[in-house]
Amino acid sequence: MSIRRLLAGLAVGTVASVIASAPAGAAPSASPTATYPPQVGGLTVSATTLVAGGTLTLSGGGFAPGCSATVAVVVAGIGVVRSLTAVADDSGLLSASLTLSTIGTNTITASCAAPNGAPRVLSATVLVTAPPTSGGGLPNTGSNVLSPLVLGGILVLGGAGAILAARRRRRRGNAESSG
């Protein structure tokens, strides 16, 4: 009988905890300062990998019309390397061209207000690589084996010639002593 009471108490406790954790259903506040942390979304970039000195186009939406957004480029281990301002159009879309020259992981953020007045921050990451070397092609990663190969061939031929010369001398020496 005590097991039945234990199971019944467990069932009642589970139901009570589910009911207590249900959302209250309260309406969100209409105040624009109530939205924190800022809304975060994706900034669209024309390329996620770029050679240093290359230009890309960035765009994002959800900003207040006419909002003057701050666009910042932060490089890991260095900090802010570039900052500019771009204005959102009448539909809240932002677009800008940006030249990136610092090699590394560049994080681009655009921050301004959303239509409800709350802060809106969009970001994207672009990897900036070093320009290719002027040599082109593949790098030389091994040693030149042609020179030692040619030298070895010359030594083998020289040794074979020395052996043949020694045999001829011996034959001549033997022929002269027996004659």
WOCOR-V916504 format. One record per pair of residues at least 6 apart in sequence whose ideal C-beta (glycine too) atoms are under 8 Angstrom apart, sorted by the first residue. I is the first residue (numbers start at 1). J is the second residue. D is the distance in whole Angstrom. If there is no record, write none. Layout:
# WOCOR-V916504
i=[I;I]
j=[J;J]
d=[D;D]
This chain:
# WOCOR-V916504
i=[28;32;32;32;33;33;34;35;35;35;35;36;36;38;38;38;38;38;39;39;39;39;39;39;40;40;40;41;41;41;41;42;42;42;42;43;43;43;43;43;43;43;43;43;44;44;44;44;45;45;45;45;45;45;46;46;46;47;47;47;48;48;48;48;49;49;49;49;50;50;50;50;50;50;51;51;51;51;51;52;52;52;52;52;52;52;52;53;53;53;53;54;54;54;55;55;55;55;56;56;56;56;57;57;57;57;58;58;58;58;58;58;58;58;58;59;59;59;59;60;60;60;60;61;61;61;61;62;62;62;62;62;63;63;63;63;63;63;63;63;63;63;64;64;64;64;64;64;64;65;65;65;65;65;65;66;66;66;67;67;67;67;67;67;68;68;68;68;68;69;69;69;69;69;69;69;69;70;70;70;70;70;70;71;71;71;71;71;71;71;71;71;72;72;72;72;72;72;73;73;73;73;73;73;73;73;73;73;74;74;74;74;74;74;75;75;75;75;75;75;76;76;76;77;78;78;81;81;82;82;84;84;86;86;86;86;87;88;88;89;92;94;94;94;98;100;100;100;101;102;103;103;103;104;104;105;105;105;105;106;106;106;106;107;107;107;108;108;108;108;109;109;109;110;110;110;111;111;111;111;112;112;113;113;114;133]
j=[34;116;117;118;117;118;118;114;116;118;119;118;119;111;118;119;120;121;62;114;118;119;120;121;121;122;123;60;62;120;122;60;122;123;124;58;59;60;108;109;110;122;123;124;58;59;60;124;56;57;58;108;124;126;56;57;58;54;56;126;124;125;126;127;126;127;128;129;56;100;126;127;128;129;128;129;130;131;132;100;101;102;103;128;129;130;131;99;100;101;131;99;100;128;97;98;99;100;97;98;100;126;95;96;97;98;71;94;95;96;97;98;108;110;124;93;94;95;96;93;94;110;122;91;92;93;94;92;114;115;120;122;69;88;92;93;94;112;113;114;115;120;88;92;112;113;114;115;117;88;89;90;91;92;115;87;88;90;87;88;92;94;112;113;85;86;87;88;112;85;86;87;88;94;110;111;112;83;84;85;110;111;112;83;84;85;86;96;98;108;109;110;80;82;83;108;109;111;80;81;82;83;98;100;102;106;107;108;80;81;106;107;108;109;81;102;104;105;106;107;104;105;107;104;102;104;102;106;98;100;96;98;94;95;96;110;94;94;112;95;115;110;112;122;108;106;126;128;128;128;128;129;130;127;128;125;126;127;128;125;126;127;128;123;124;125;123;124;125;126;121;122;123;121;122;123;119;120;121;122;119;120;119;120;120;139]
d=[7;5;3;5;8;8;8;8;7;4;7;8;8;8;7;4;6;5;7;6;6;7;5;7;6;7;7;7;6;7;5;7;6;8;7;6;8;5;6;7;6;4;5;4;7;5;6;7;5;7;5;7;5;6;5;4;7;7;5;7;8;7;6;7;7;5;8;7;6;6;6;7;5;7;7;6;8;5;8;7;5;7;5;5;7;6;6;7;8;5;7;7;7;8;6;7;5;8;7;6;7;7;7;7;5;8;7;8;7;6;8;6;6;7;7;7;6;4;8;7;5;6;4;8;6;5;7;6;6;8;6;8;6;4;5;7;6;5;7;7;8;6;7;6;7;5;6;5;7;6;7;5;7;5;7;7;6;7;7;5;7;8;4;5;6;8;5;8;7;7;5;7;6;5;5;6;4;7;8;6;7;5;7;7;5;7;6;6;7;7;7;5;6;7;5;7;5;8;7;5;4;7;7;7;8;5;7;5;5;7;7;5;8;7;5;5;5;7;5;8;6;5;7;7;7;7;5;8;7;8;7;7;5;7;4;7;8;5;6;8;6;6;7;8;7;5;6;5;7;6;5;7;5;8;6;6;8;6;8;7;5;7;5;6;8;5;7;5;8;6;6;7;4;7;5;8;7;7;5;8;8;6;6;6;4;8]
